């Protein structure tokens, strides 16, 4: 695997680890263009496969984290809505909220 490809793979990895999806996509496009320009022999392919599998795993973990954060925000919004227990006429309004148990990421 060439140094240019290795640098680009590391740039994608750093963007994923920093949580910058826009930068990760740009770096991934750059990596794809670099790979498309050059010929990939069998030895390079064998060394490239584990690196790409690692990037795929990082991207999936990032997606799961983003989905989990979105679920938490939804639960917070629902909980905040349930805090308004009285309407404008002074009648008590109760909205049950079943928030999921806190999780660590």
N, C-alpha and C positions, 0 to 999 in steps of 0.2 A: 504494500500500500504506500503510495507516495506521501511526501510530507504535506503537500497541498491538501490532499484528501483528509489526512489525519488532523490538520489544523481546522478544517471545515467541520469535521465530525465533533471535535472538541468545542467549536463555537456553538454548534447546535445543542450540545450537552449543557453548556453553561447557560444558554438562553432558557432551556427547559428548567434547569435547577433554580434559576432566578425567578421563574414564574412569568417571564415575558413572552407571551404567546405570539405576538406580532413579530418580535425579533427572531423567535424560533422558526417561524414560517419563512422569514426572509433568509435565514441561514440555511434552512433545509432546501430552499429553492437554489441557493448558491451551490450547495453540495451536489444536488441533482444535476445542475448544469455542468459542474466540474466532472462528474462521473460520465455524463453523456458525451463530453468532448474527447475523453480518452478511452482507449481500449482496456478492458478489464480481463486480465488473464486468469487462469484457474487459481494460481497462488494468491493473487490479490483478492479474488472472490472469497477464498477460504478465510482470509484475515479480515475481510470486510463484513462478512455475515455476522460474527459475534458483536461487532461494534454497532451494526444496524439493529440487531436484536435488542441490545442494551438501550439504544435510543427509543425504540418502539415501547419498551417496558417503562422508560421514564415518561414518555408521552401519555401512556395509559394511566400511570399513577397521577400525573398532573390532571388529567381529565376527571379521574375519580375524586381528587381533592377539590376541584372546581365544582363538581356536582354536589359534593358534601357541603361545601360552603353555601351554595345556592339553597340547599335544603334548610340549612341553619338560618339563613336570612328569611326564608318563608316562615319558619317557625317563630322567629322574632316578630315579624310583622303580624302574624296571627295573635301572638301573645299581646302585642301592643294594642291591637284592636279590641281584645277582650278587656282591657283596662277601662275602657269607656263603658261603665256599668249603668249610667243614667242617660236617658235621652233628653231632648230639649224640653219635654213636658214634665220631667222629674220622675218618670217611671223607671224602675230598675230593669235593666236589660242584662241578661247573663248569656254569654257565649262560651260554651265549653271549648277548651283548647287542649288537645292531646299532643303536647310537644314530645319529641323523641328524647331519650336519655342522652346526656352529653357524651360525646365521643372524642377521643384523641386522634389527631392526624399524624 
